Amino acid sequence: ARAPPQLEEKMTQSRERKIPYDETIAEEFLNNKMDGGGLQTFLGIQIVEAGPGFLRGQLDVRPELLTPFGNMHGGVLSAFCDHMLGCVCYPAMNKGQWAATTEFKINLTAPVSKGEVDATAAIVNISRTQAVVRIDVTNDGRTAAVAQGTVTIRDQR
């Protein structure tokens, strides 16, 4: 699945602003070597594409992630966005730095009940100490959620 046009534009802007990009770290995400267990493993989040300032991930819709009404729980989509929000920053940060979500907002725009959920995260702005990221989530050819958040970037202790 391709990113929505507005996100394609953000990805192009990221490339033009020459956001730092460590291909080795991106490859580790793509090869799922950054899987440290926990929630992303339970949810089954897979990183499928990476480039300067953007990252694309996928998540299969499974029965255990649905509400009794048959739709994916909003908390699952929120966790997916939060994961993408932080992960997109790592290839752009200095080695040893880490990112912690400071805040994010999500608009759930359409119910998700089957198939695959695709999220594309794009860095809107990054500095030495923080980054702002936009995440667009699609399912079955339509926008399912839009999120934007901020991460604090910290040096290794």
PyMOL commands that set and color helices and strands:
alter all, ss='L'
color gray80, all
select helices_A, chain A and resi 5-16+23-30+38-43+63-65+74-87+90-92
alter helices_A, ss='H'
color red, helices_A
select strands_A, chain A and resi 46-51+54-60+98-108+116-126+130-139+142-154
alter strands_A, ss='S'
color yellow, strands_A
deselect
rebuild
show_as cartoon
